[in-house]
Amino acid sequence: MVLSHVEQEPTKTLGRQAARIVMMLHERGRPLFARADVEAITGLPAKSARNVIAGLVDRGLATRLKPGLFILVPFELGLEREYLGNPYVVARELADTPDYYVSHASAMDLHQMVTQPQLAVFVTSSKAIRPRTVLGTEFRFVRSKPVDLFGIDELWATKTERVRVSDLERTIIDGLKQPEHCGGFTEVAKGYWIRRDDLDTSKLVDYALRLDVGAVVRRLGFMLETFEASASTDVERLRTGLTSSYALLDPLMPAEGRYQARWRLRVNVEPDELHAIVRT
């Protein structure tokens, strides 16, 4: 006779101490937490606090995101043991510095400037941070000079957590500087088109001139004229500092196409193509 048995899934159990820690973390708005948070709640020394956290992870009550950083797993996920939470809040914690902001394609996502799901999270920071993948989500960090950390807002990423993010205009400028972090110039142009009624053209020009990157000035001028969005005074401000060198309009596309003297660009995406792309 063959006996059958059903393998039982491990259940998540809460002892008195674990229940108090989970409750207090939620009350303090710290679903993302570190050892110091547990020490503050329990009064335990560091080694004991580490053991308590290890127990939370072992029982599927918390997920380890990186050494020293954990997140509570919501009870409504049942037996699920791995939980990332909001990726932009996690990005803030991974950056671990006040001199950061969510940028490029990720900022475009937060500002509702994209039509495709994002596969990576981009963060700009004044310090060098290695990329890392957490539970299948890739976090990429772009280094910036401290003087270039401007044009930053705070947005609600969740009902209780805010993150620093580039404002609308700075998001466009970052995309023009490094289109490869946004899917190419055409994706930046599409994001511009989606939010065109909310963008301040004068601020765009101010930011481009302040950043003082020739390719940004050239691409912005070309884009504004292509979409007939610029006042002549703004265009002339951009043209004042042009040098004789040429930049590629979209560095993700083949280095081909005509040379346009007005903006010192090699135009590898024609205006009629851009108009067609942004309307799709």
DAJO-V545168 format. One record per backbone hydrogen bond with DSSP energy under -1.0 kcal/mol. CO is the residue of the C=O (numbers start at 1). NH is the residue of the N-H. E is the energy in kcal/mol with one decimal. If there is no record, write none. Layout:
CO_NH_E ; CO_NH_E
//
This chain:
15_19_-2.7 ; 16_20_-1.9 ; 17_21_-2.3 ; 18_22_-2.7 ; 19_23_-2.4 ; 20_24_-2.7 ; 21_25_-2.6 ; 22_26_-2.1 ; 23_27_-2.5 ; 24_28_-2.1 ; 25_30_-3.2 ; 26_29_-1.5 ; 31_72_-2.2 ; 33_70_-2.7 ; 34_38_-1.2 ; 35_39_-2.6 ; 36_40_-2.3 ; 37_41_-1.7 ; 38_42_-2.6 ; 39_43_-2.8 ; 45_49_-2.5 ; 46_50_-2.3 ; 47_51_-1.8 ; 48_52_-2.1 ; 49_53_-2.4 ; 50_54_-2.4 ; 51_55_-1.8 ; 52_56_-1.9 ; 53_57_-2.4 ; 54_58_-2.7 ; 55_59_-1.9 ; 56_61_-2.7 ; 56_62_-1.1 ; 57_60_-1.6 ; 61_73_-2.3 ; 63_71_-2.0 ; 66_69_-2.7 ; 69_65_-2.4 ; 69_66_-1.5 ; 70_33_-2.6 ; 71_63_-2.8 ; 74_77_-1.7 ; 75_78_-2.0 ; 77_80_-1.8 ; 86_90_-2.2 ; 87_91_-2.2 ; 88_92_-1.6 ; 89_93_-1.8 ; 90_94_-2.6 ; 91_95_-2.3 ; 92_96_-1.6 ; 98_100_-1.5 ; 99_126_-1.8 ; 101_124_-3.0 ; 102_166_-2.0 ; 103_106_-1.4 ; 104_108_-2.4 ; 105_109_-1.9 ; 106_110_-2.2 ; 107_111_-2.2 ; 108_113_-3.2 ; 109_112_-1.5 ; 121_140_-3.2 ; 122_103_-2.0 ; 123_142_-3.2 ; 124_101_-2.0 ; 125_144_-2.4 ; 132_139_-3.0 ; 134_137_-2.2 ; 137_134_-2.8 ; 138_121_-2.9 ; 139_132_-1.7 ; 140_123_-2.3 ; 142_125_-2.6 ; 145_148_-1.7 ; 146_149_-1.7 ; 148_150_-1.7 ; 151_167_-2.7 ; 153_165_-2.8 ; 155_163_-2.5 ; 161_157_-2.3 ; 161_158_-1.8 ; 163_155_-2.4 ; 164_102_-3.1 ; 165_153_-3.5 ; 167_171_-2.6 ; 168_172_-1.6 ; 169_173_-2.2 ; 170_174_-2.9 ; 171_175_-1.9 ; 172_176_-2.1 ; 173_177_-1.9 ; 174_178_-2.7 ; 178_181_-2.2 ; 179_182_-2.2 ; 179_184_-2.9 ; 181_105_-1.5 ; 184_188_-1.5 ; 185_189_-2.7 ; 186_190_-2.0 ; 187_191_-2.3 ; 188_192_-2.6 ; 189_193_-2.4 ; 190_194_-2.3 ; 191_195_-1.7 ; 195_198_-1.9 ; 200_204_-2.2 ; 201_205_-2.2 ; 202_206_-2.4 ; 203_207_-2.9 ; 204_208_-2.3 ; 205_209_-2.5 ; 206_210_-2.4 ; 207_211_-2.6 ; 208_212_-1.7 ; 213_217_-1.9 ; 214_218_-2.4 ; 215_219_-2.6 ; 216_220_-2.7 ; 217_221_-2.4 ; 218_222_-2.3 ; 219_223_-2.5 ; 220_224_-2.9 ; 221_225_-2.1 ; 222_226_-2.4 ; 223_227_-2.1 ; 224_229_-2.8 ; 231_235_-2.0 ; 232_236_-2.4 ; 233_237_-1.7 ; 234_238_-1.6 ; 235_239_-2.1 ; 236_240_-1.3 ; 239_242_-1.3 ; 247_266_-2.6 ; 250_253_-1.8 ; 254_256_-2.1 ; 258_267_-2.7 ; 260_265_-1.9 ; 264_247_-1.9 ; 265_260_-3.6 ; 266_249_-2.2 ; 266_268_-1.2 ; 270_274_-2.1 ; 271_275_-2.5 ; 272_276_-1.7 ; 273_277_-2.5 ; 274_278_-2.6 ; 277_280_-1.5
//
